[in-house]
């Protein structure tokens, strides 16, 4: 079992757009695709930056599922619509973790 910690650095002023995309679309696509979200946080400073953790059986599964997600027609449509006035996420940092013991 591995865990993927993802940190989204949001374009200033676009925090609400990112949260709306997650609430209204991304989580539903994750569920349909079998992604297991453990936790989801937003930074308390109001920046809009967010963090979440996904659980995977293996690194191979994680890589394969992200490739499928990125080519998912619904995701491509949602992403295009939410970014029609420009990007809403500056950077995504990913850390892959494994549990000790």
The first five atom37 places (N, CA, C, CB, O) and aatype in JSON, in Angstrom:
{
  "aatype": [20, 20, 20, 20, 20, 20, 20, 20, 20, 20, 20, 20, 20, 20, 20, 20, 20, 20, 20, 20, 20, 20, 20, 20, 20, 20, 20, 20, 20, 20, 20, 20, 20, 20, 20, 20, 20, 20, 20, 20, 20, 20, 20, 20, 20, 20, 20, 20, 20, 20, 20, 20, 20, 20, 20, 20, 20, 20, 20, 20, 20, 20, 20, 20, 20, 20, 20, 20, 20, 20, 20, 20, 20, 20, 20, 20, 20, 20, 20, 20, 20, 20, 20, 20, 20, 20, 20, 20, 20, 20, 20, 20, 20, 20, 20, 20, 20, 20, 20, 20, 20],
  "atom_mask": [
    [1, 1, 1, 1, 1],
    [1, 1, 1, 1, 1],
    [1, 1, 1, 1, 1],
    [1, 1, 1, 1, 1],
    [1, 1, 1, 1, 1],
    [1, 1, 1, 1, 1],
    [1, 1, 1, 1, 1],
    [1, 1, 1, 1, 1],
    [1, 1, 1, 1, 1],
    [1, 1, 1, 1, 1],
    [1, 1, 1, 1, 1],
    [1, 1, 1, 1, 1],
    [1, 1, 1, 1, 1],
    [1, 1, 1, 1, 1],
    [1, 1, 1, 1, 1],
    [1, 1, 1, 1, 1],
    [1, 1, 1, 1, 1],
    [1, 1, 1, 1, 1],
    [1, 1, 1, 1, 1],
    [1, 1, 1, 1, 1],
    [1, 1, 1, 1, 1],
    [1, 1, 1, 1, 1],
    [1, 1, 1, 1, 1],
    [1, 1, 1, 1, 1],
    [1, 1, 1, 1, 1],
    [1, 1, 1, 1, 1],
    [1, 1, 1, 1, 1],
    [1, 1, 1, 1, 1],
    [1, 1, 1, 1, 1],
    [1, 1, 1, 1, 1],
    [1, 1, 1, 1, 1],
    [1, 1, 1, 1, 1],
    [1, 1, 1, 1, 1],
    [1, 1, 1, 1, 1],
    [1, 1, 1, 1, 1],
    [1, 1, 1, 1, 1],
    [1, 1, 1, 1, 1],
    [1, 1, 1, 1, 1],
    [1, 1, 1, 1, 1],
    [1, 1, 1, 1, 1],
    [1, 1, 1, 1, 1],
    [1, 1, 1, 1, 1],
    [1, 1, 1, 1, 1],
    [1, 1, 1, 1, 1],
    [1, 1, 1, 1, 1],
    [1, 1, 1, 1, 1],
    [1, 1, 1, 1, 1],
    [1, 1, 1, 1, 1],
    [1, 1, 1, 1, 1],
    [1, 1, 1, 1, 1],
    [1, 1, 1, 1, 1],
    [1, 1, 1, 1, 1],
    [1, 1, 1, 1, 1],
    [1, 1, 1, 1, 1],
    [1, 1, 1, 1, 1],
    [1, 1, 1, 1, 1],
    [1, 1, 1, 1, 1],
    [1, 1, 1, 1, 1],
    [1, 1, 1, 1, 1],
    [1, 1, 1, 1, 1],
    [1, 1, 1, 1, 1],
    [1, 1, 1, 1, 1],
    [1, 1, 1, 1, 1],
    [1, 1, 1, 1, 1],
    [1, 1, 1, 1, 1],
    [1, 1, 1, 1, 1],
    [1, 1, 1, 1, 1],
    [1, 1, 1, 1, 1],
    [1, 1, 1, 1, 1],
    [1, 1, 1, 1, 1],
    [1, 1, 1, 1, 1],
    [1, 1, 1, 1, 1],
    [1, 1, 1, 1, 1],
    [1, 1, 1, 1, 1],
    [1, 1, 1, 1, 1],
    [1, 1, 1, 1, 1],
    [1, 1, 1, 1, 1],
    [1, 1, 1, 1, 1],
    [1, 1, 1, 1, 1],
    [1, 1, 1, 1, 1],
    [1, 1, 1, 1, 1],
    [1, 1, 1, 1, 1],
    [1, 1, 1, 1, 1],
    [1, 1, 1, 1, 1],
    [1, 1, 1, 1, 1],
    [1, 1, 1, 1, 1],
    [1, 1, 1, 1, 1],
    [1, 1, 1, 1, 1],
    [1, 1, 1, 1, 1],
    [1, 1, 1, 1, 1],
    [1, 1, 1, 1, 1],
    [1, 1, 1, 1, 1],
    [1, 1, 1, 1, 1],
    [1, 1, 1, 1, 1],
    [1, 1, 1, 1, 1],
    [1, 1, 1, 1, 1],
    [1, 1, 1, 1, 1],
    [1, 1, 1, 1, 1],
    [1, 1, 1, 1, 1],
    [1, 1, 1, 1, 1],
    [1, 1, 1, 1, 1]
  ],
  "atom_positions": [
    [[0.85, -1.18, 0.0], [0.0, 0.0, 0.0], [0.89, 1.24, 0.0], [-0.96, 0.0, 1.22], [1.85, 1.32, 0.77]],
    [[0.58, 2.2, -0.86], [1.27, 3.48, -0.84], [0.24, 4.61, -0.77], [2.18, 3.64, -2.1], [-0.94, 4.42, -1.06]],
    [[0.72, 5.76, -0.37], [-0.14, 6.94, -0.25], [0.48, 8.07, -1.05], [-0.32, 7.35, 1.25], [1.69, 8.24, -1.08]],
    [[-0.38, 8.81, -1.7], [0.06, 9.92, -2.53], [-0.46, 11.21, -1.9], [-0.45, 9.77, -4.0], [-1.67, 11.43, -1.82]],
    [[0.46, 12.05, -1.46], [0.12, 13.35, -0.9], [0.28, 14.38, -2.01], [1.02, 13.7, 0.34], [1.36, 14.53, -2.58]],
    [[-0.81, 15.07, -2.33], [-0.8, 16.05, -3.43], [-1.07, 17.44, -2.85], [-1.88, 15.68, -4.52], [-1.99, 17.63, -2.05]],
    [[-0.25, 18.39, -3.27], [-0.36, 19.78, -2.81], [-0.57, 20.65, -4.04], [0.91, 20.24, -2.0], [0.27, 20.68, -4.94]],
    [[-1.68, 21.35, -4.08], [-2.01, 22.24, -5.2], [-1.74, 23.67, -4.79], [-3.49, 22.06, -5.65], [-2.32, 24.18, -3.83]],
    [[-0.87, 24.32, -5.54], [-0.61, 25.74, -5.34], [-1.47, 26.47, -6.36], [0.94, 26.09, -5.49], [-1.28, 26.34, -7.57]],
    [[-2.4, 27.23, -5.85], [-3.45, 27.85, -6.65], [-3.02, 29.21, -7.16], [-4.75, 27.97, -5.84], [-2.32, 29.95, -6.47]],
    [[-3.44, 29.54, -8.37], [-3.23, 30.88, -8.92], [-3.93, 31.87, -7.97], [-3.78, 31.01, -10.4], [-5.09, 31.67, -7.63]],
    [[-3.23, 32.94, -7.54], [-3.86, 33.9, -6.63], [-5.24, 34.35, -7.14], [-2.95, 35.13, -6.46], [-5.41, 34.71, -8.3]],
    [[-6.21, 34.3, -6.22], [-7.57, 34.7, -6.55], [-8.42, 33.61, -7.16], [-7.53, 35.85, -7.47], [-9.59, 33.84, -7.44]],
    [[-7.86, 32.41, -7.38], [-8.59, 31.33, -8.03], [-8.94, 30.18, -7.08], [-7.77, 30.79, -9.18], [-9.36, 29.11, -7.52]],
    [[-8.76, 30.4, -5.77], [-9.04, 29.35, -4.8], [-10.45, 28.81, -4.87], [-8.78, 29.86, -3.42], [-10.66, 27.6, -4.83]],
    [[-11.41, 29.7, -4.98], [-12.81, 29.26, -5.05], [-13.07, 28.45, -6.31], [-13.75, 30.47, -5.0], [-13.84, 27.48, -6.28]],
    [[-12.45, 28.82, -7.41], [-12.62, 28.07, -8.66], [-12.07, 26.65, -8.54], [-11.93, 28.8, -9.83], [-12.68, 25.69, -9.03]],
    [[-10.92, 26.51, -7.88], [-10.35, 25.18, -7.69], [-11.25, 24.34, -6.78], [-8.92, 25.28, -7.09], [-11.53, 23.19, -7.08]],
    [[-11.68, 24.93, -5.67], [-12.56, 24.18, -4.76], [-13.86, 23.78, -5.44], [-12.87, 25.02, -3.51], [-14.35, 22.67, -5.25]],
    [[-14.43, 24.68, -6.22], [-15.67, 24.35, -6.93], [-15.45, 23.22, -7.93], [-16.21, 25.59, -7.66], [-16.31, 22.35, -8.08]],
    [[-14.31, 23.22, -8.6], [-14.02, 22.14, -9.54], [-13.93, 20.81, -8.81], [-12.71, 22.42, -10.31], [-14.46, 19.8, -9.28]],
    [[-13.27, 20.79, -7.65], [-13.22, 19.56, -6.87], [-14.61, 19.14, -6.39], [-12.28, 19.73, -5.67], [-15.02, 18.0, -6.59]],
    [[-15.33, 20.07, -5.76], [-16.65, 19.74, -5.19], [-17.66, 19.3, -6.23], [-17.2, 20.93, -4.43], [-18.4, 18.35, -6.01]],
    [[-17.69, 19.98, -7.35], [-18.72, 19.74, -8.36], [-18.36, 18.7, -9.41], [-19.03, 21.02, -9.03], [-19.24, 18.17, -10.08]],
    [[-17.07, 18.4, -9.56], [-16.67, 17.51, -10.65], [-15.59, 16.49, -10.28], [-16.2, 18.32, -11.78], [-15.8, 15.29, -10.43]],
    [[-14.45, 16.99, -9.81], [-13.28, 16.11, -9.64], [-13.57, 14.95, -8.71], [-12.11, 16.9, -9.11], [-13.23, 13.81, -9.03]],
    [[-14.19, 15.21, -7.55], [-14.48, 14.11, -6.62], [-15.39, 13.07, -7.25], [-15.12, 14.66, -5.34], [-15.22, 11.87, -7.0]],
    [[-16.35, 13.49, -8.06], [-17.24, 12.53, -8.73], [-16.47, 11.68, -9.74], [-18.39, 13.28, -9.45], [-16.71, 10.48, -9.86]],
    [[-15.54, 12.3, -10.45], [-14.72, 11.54, -11.4], [-13.81, 10.59, -10.64], [-13.88, 12.5, -12.3], [-13.65, 9.44, -11.03]],
    [[-13.21, 11.07, -9.55], [-12.39, 10.19, -8.71], [-13.19, 8.96, -8.28], [-11.88, 10.95, -7.47], [-12.71, 7.84, -8.38]],
    [[-14.41, 9.18, -7.79], [-15.25, 8.07, -7.32], [-15.55, 7.1, -8.45], [-16.56, 8.61, -6.72], [-15.44, 5.88, -8.28]],
    [[-15.92, 7.62, -9.59], [-16.22, 6.77, -10.74], [-15.0, 5.95, -11.15], [-16.7, 7.62, -11.93], [-15.14, 4.8, -11.57]],
    [[-13.83, 6.52, -11.04], [-12.61, 5.85, -11.46], [-12.01, 4.98, -10.36], [-11.58, 6.87, -11.92], [-11.02, 4.29, -10.59]],
    [[-12.6, 5.0, -9.15], [-12.11, 4.14, -8.07], [-10.97, 4.73, -7.26], [-11.68, 2.85, -8.62], [-10.29, 3.99, -6.54]],
    [[-10.75, 6.04, -7.35], [-9.71, 6.68, -6.54], [-10.17, 6.69, -5.09], [-9.41, 8.13, -7.05], [-11.33, 6.99, -4.81]],
    [[-9.29, 6.37, -4.16], [-9.63, 6.37, -2.74], [-8.99, 7.57, -2.06], [-9.17, 5.04, -2.06], [-7.79, 7.58, -1.78]],
    [[-9.82, 8.61, -1.81], [-9.35, 9.83, -1.14], [-9.46, 9.62, 0.36], [-10.19, 11.08, -1.6], [-10.53, 9.3, 0.88]],
    [[-8.33, 9.8, 1.06], [-8.33, 9.64, 2.52], [-8.67, 10.94, 3.23], [-6.98, 9.15, 2.99], [-9.53, 10.95, 4.11]],
    [[-8.02, 12.01, 2.86], [-8.22, 13.29, 3.53], [-8.09, 14.41, 2.51], [-7.21, 13.48, 4.69], [-7.47, 14.24, 1.45]],
    [[-8.67, 15.54, 2.84], [-8.65, 16.7, 1.95], [-8.63, 17.94, 2.84], [-9.89, 16.71, 0.97], [-9.48, 18.1, 3.72]],
    [[-7.67, 18.82, 2.6], [-7.55, 20.03, 3.41], [-7.36, 21.25, 2.53], [-6.39, 19.9, 4.4], [-6.85, 21.15, 1.41]],
    [[-7.77, 22.4, 3.05], [-7.42, 23.69, 2.45], [-6.6, 24.45, 3.49], [-8.71, 24.51, 2.0], [-6.82, 24.3, 4.69]],
    [[-5.68, 25.26, 3.02], [-4.86, 26.02, 3.95], [-5.71, 27.06, 4.67], [-3.69, 26.69, 3.22], [-6.52, 27.73, 4.05]],
    [[-5.51, 27.18, 5.98], [-6.31, 28.06, 6.82], [-6.06, 29.54, 6.54], [-6.03, 27.78, 8.28], [-6.83, 30.38, 6.99]],
    [[-5.0, 29.86, 5.82], [-4.66, 31.27, 5.56], [-5.5, 31.89, 4.44], [-3.2, 31.38, 5.21], [-5.33, 33.06, 4.12]],
    [[-6.4, 31.1, 3.83], [-7.27, 31.63, 2.79], [-6.63, 31.69, 1.41], [-7.72, 32.98, 3.16], [-7.2, 32.28, 0.5]],
    [[-5.46, 31.1, 1.25], [-4.75, 31.15, -0.03], [-5.47, 30.36, -1.12], [-3.35, 30.62, 0.13], [-5.29, 30.62, -2.31]],
    [[-6.28, 29.4, -0.71], [-6.93, 28.52, -1.67], [-6.11, 27.28, -1.95], [-7.19, 29.25, -2.95], [-6.6, 26.34, -2.57]],
    [[-4.84, 27.26, -1.5], [-4.01, 26.08, -1.7], [-4.63, 24.89, -0.97], [-2.56, 26.33, -1.2], [-5.24, 25.05, 0.09]],
    [[-4.47, 23.71, -1.55], [-5.09, 22.54, -0.94], [-4.16, 21.34, -0.96], [-6.39, 22.2, -1.65], [-3.19, 21.29, -1.71]],
    [[-4.49, 20.38, -0.11], [-3.74, 19.15, 0.07], [-4.73, 18.0, 0.12], [-2.87, 19.2, 1.37], [-5.83, 18.15, 0.66]],
    [[-4.35, 16.85, -0.44], [-5.16, 15.65, -0.23], [-4.3, 14.41, -0.35], [-6.33, 15.59, -1.22], [-3.2, 14.44, -0.92]],
    [[-4.83, 13.31, 0.2], [-4.11, 12.04, 0.21], [-4.95, 10.99, -0.49], [-3.77, 11.6, 1.66], [-6.14, 10.84, -0.22]],
    [[-4.31, 10.26, -1.4], [-4.93, 9.12, -2.09], [-4.22, 7.84, -1.68], [-4.87, 9.31, -3.64], [-3.02, 7.85, -1.41]],
    [[-4.96, 6.75, -1.61], [-4.4, 5.44, -1.3], [-4.35, 4.59, -2.57], [-5.22, 4.73, -0.2], [-5.31, 4.56, -3.34]],
    [[-3.23, 3.9, -2.77], [-3.04, 3.04, -3.94], [-2.48, 1.69, -3.51], [-2.11, 3.7, -4.97], [-1.8, 1.59, -2.48]],
    [[-2.76, 0.66, -4.29], [-2.19, -0.66, -4.03], [-0.7, -0.7, -4.38], [-2.96, -1.74, -4.82], [0.06, -1.43, -3.76]],
    [[-0.3, 0.08, -5.37], [1.09, 0.06, -5.83], [1.39, 1.33, -6.63], [1.38, -1.21, -6.69], [0.48, 2.05, -7.04]],
    [[2.67, 1.56, -6.84], [3.08, 2.7, -7.68], [2.6, 2.51, -9.11], [4.61, 2.87, -7.66], [2.22, 3.48, -9.78]],
    [[2.6, 1.27, -9.57], [2.14, 0.99, -10.93], [0.66, 1.34, -11.09], [2.38, -0.49, -11.28], [0.26, 1.91, -12.1]],
    [[-0.15, 0.98, -10.09], [-1.57, 1.32, -10.14], [-1.75, 2.84, -10.16], [-2.33, 0.71, -8.93], [-2.53, 3.36, -10.95]],
    [[-1.02, 3.53, -9.3], [-1.12, 4.99, -9.22], [-0.8, 5.63, -10.58], [-0.16, 5.53, -8.13], [-1.56, 6.46, -11.07]],
    [[0.3, 5.23, -11.17], [0.71, 5.79, -12.46], [-0.31, 5.49, -13.55], [2.08, 5.24, -12.87], [-0.67, 6.36, -14.34]],
    [[-0.78, 4.25, -13.58], [-1.75, 3.83, -14.6], [-3.07, 4.59, -14.46], [-2.01, 2.33, -14.49], [-3.63, 5.05, -15.45]],
    [[-3.55, 4.73, -13.23], [-4.83, 5.4, -13.01], [-4.75, 6.9, -13.32], [-5.3, 5.2, -11.57], [-5.72, 7.47, -13.82]],
    [[-3.61, 7.53, -13.03], [-3.48, 8.95, -13.38], [-3.46, 9.15, -14.88], [-2.22, 9.54, -12.75], [-4.01, 10.13, -15.39]],
    [[-2.82, 8.24, -15.6], [-2.83, 8.33, -17.07], [-4.26, 8.24, -17.59], [-1.94, 7.21, -17.7], [-4.66, 9.01, -18.46]],
    [[-5.02, 7.29, -17.06], [-6.42, 7.12, -17.47], [-7.25, 8.35, -17.09], [-7.03, 5.86, -16.84], [-8.09, 8.8, -17.87]],
    [[-7.01, 8.88, -15.89], [-7.76, 10.05, -15.43], [-7.52, 11.23, -16.38], [-7.35, 10.43, -13.99], [-8.47, 11.9, -16.8]],
    [[-6.27, 11.48, -16.71], [-5.93, 12.64, -17.55], [-6.53, 12.53, -18.95], [-4.43, 12.78, -17.66], [-6.75, 13.54, -19.61]],
    [[-6.8, 11.3, -19.4], [-7.4, 11.14, -20.72], [-8.92, 10.96, -20.65], [-6.77, 9.94, -21.43], [-9.57, 10.79, -21.69]],
    [[-9.49, 10.99, -19.46], [-10.93, 10.84, -19.27], [-11.65, 12.02, -19.94], [-11.28, 10.77, -17.74], [-11.33, 13.18, -19.67]],
    [[-12.61, 11.73, -20.79], [-13.31, 12.79, -21.54], [-14.02, 13.78, -20.63], [-14.32, 12.17, -22.48], [-13.99, 14.99, -20.88]],
    [[-14.65, 13.28, -19.57], [-15.34, 14.2, -18.65], [-14.33, 15.13, -17.99], [-16.14, 13.4, -17.58], [-14.57, 16.33, -17.89]],
    [[-13.2, 14.58, -17.53], [-12.17, 15.42, -16.9], [-11.64, 16.46, -17.88], [-11.02, 14.55, -16.38], [-11.5, 17.63, -17.52]],
    [[-11.36, 16.06, -19.09], [-10.84, 17.0, -20.08], [-11.81, 18.14, -20.31], [-10.54, 16.29, -21.4], [-11.41, 19.3, -20.45]],
    [[-13.1, 17.83, -20.36], [-14.12, 18.85, -20.55], [-14.2, 19.79, -19.35], [-15.48, 18.18, -20.79], [-14.25, 21.01, -19.51]],
    [[-14.22, 19.23, -18.14], [-14.29, 20.02, -16.91], [-13.07, 20.92, -16.79], [-14.39, 19.09, -15.67], [-13.2, 22.11, -16.48]],
    [[-11.9, 20.38, -17.05], [-10.66, 21.15, -16.95], [-10.68, 22.31, -17.95], [-9.42, 20.23, -17.21], [-10.36, 23.44, -17.6]],
    [[-11.06, 22.02, -19.18], [-11.1, 23.06, -20.21], [-12.08, 24.17, -19.82], [-11.5, 22.46, -21.57], [-11.76, 25.36, -19.94]],
    [[-13.25, 23.8, -19.36], [-14.26, 24.78, -18.98], [-13.79, 25.63, -17.79], [-15.59, 24.08, -18.63], [-13.95, 26.85, -17.79]],
    [[-13.19, 24.98, -16.78], [-12.77, 25.72, -15.59], [-11.56, 26.6, -15.85], [-12.47, 24.75, -14.46], [-11.27, 27.5, -15.06]],
    [[-10.84, 26.34, -16.94], [-9.66, 27.13, -17.25], [-9.83, 27.98, -18.51], [-8.46, 26.22, -17.42], [-8.85, 28.42, -19.11]],
    [[-11.07, 28.22, -18.91], [-11.32, 28.99, -20.14], [-10.78, 30.41, -20.05], [-12.81, 29.03, -20.44], [-10.46, 31.02, -21.07]],
    [[-10.67, 30.96, -18.82], [-10.11, 32.3, -18.64], [-8.67, 32.26, -18.15], [-10.97, 33.1, -17.66], [-8.14, 33.28, -17.7]],
    [[-8.05, 31.09, -18.22], [-6.65, 30.94, -17.8], [-6.52, 29.88, -16.72], [-6.11, 32.27, -17.28], [-7.52, 29.43, -16.15]],
    [[-5.29, 29.48, -16.45], [-5.04, 28.43, -15.45], [-5.56, 28.83, -14.07], [-3.54, 28.12, -15.37], [-5.61, 30.01, -13.73]],
    [[-5.94, 27.84, -13.28], [-6.37, 28.08, -11.91], [-5.42, 27.43, -10.9], [-7.8, 27.56, -11.7], [-5.49, 27.71, -9.7]],
    [[-4.54, 26.56, -11.38], [-3.54, 25.92, -10.53], [-2.16, 26.25, -11.09], [-3.76, 24.36, -10.44], [-1.9, 26.03, -12.27]],
    [[-1.29, 26.79, -10.23], [0.08, 27.13, -10.66], [0.97, 25.9, -10.71], [0.68, 28.16, -9.72], [1.75, 25.73, -11.64]],
    [[0.84, 25.04, -9.7], [1.77, 23.92, -9.55], [1.13, 22.85, -8.69], [3.11, 24.39, -8.93], [0.35, 23.14, -7.78]],
    [[1.47, 21.6, -8.98], [1.05, 20.48, -8.16], [2.31, 19.74, -7.71], [0.07, 19.52, -8.94], [3.09, 19.27, -8.53]],
    [[2.49, 19.64, -6.4], [3.58, 18.86, -5.83], [3.02, 17.52, -5.4], [4.25, 19.6, -4.63], [1.94, 17.44, -4.82]],
    [[3.76, 16.45, -5.68], [3.33, 15.1, -5.34], [4.43, 14.42, -4.54], [2.98, 14.28, -6.63], [5.6, 14.42, -4.93]],
    [[4.04, 13.83, -3.41], [4.95, 13.04, -2.59], [4.32, 11.68, -2.4], [5.24, 13.74, -1.21], [3.17, 11.58, -1.97]],
    [[5.05, 10.61, -2.73], [4.56, 9.24, -2.55], [5.15, 8.71, -1.25], [4.95, 8.32, -3.78], [6.36, 8.76, -1.03]],
    [[4.28, 8.2, -0.4], [4.65, 7.76, 0.94], [4.27, 6.31, 1.17], [3.99, 8.64, 2.0], [3.36, 5.79, 0.53]],
    [[4.98, 5.66, 2.08], [4.56, 4.34, 2.54], [4.53, 4.37, 4.06], [5.51, 3.21, 2.0], [5.31, 5.07, 4.7]],
    [[3.62, 3.6, 4.61], [3.43, 3.55, 6.05], [4.49, 2.65, 6.68], [2.01, 3.06, 6.4], [4.79, 1.57, 6.16]],
    [[5.04, 3.1, 7.78], [5.97, 2.25, 8.52], [5.19, 1.41, 9.52], [7.04, 3.12, 9.26], [4.26, 1.88, 10.18]],
    [[5.56, 0.18, 9.61], [4.97, -0.81, 10.52], [3.54, -1.13, 10.24], [5.08, -0.34, 11.91], [2.94, -1.94, 10.95]]
  ]
}
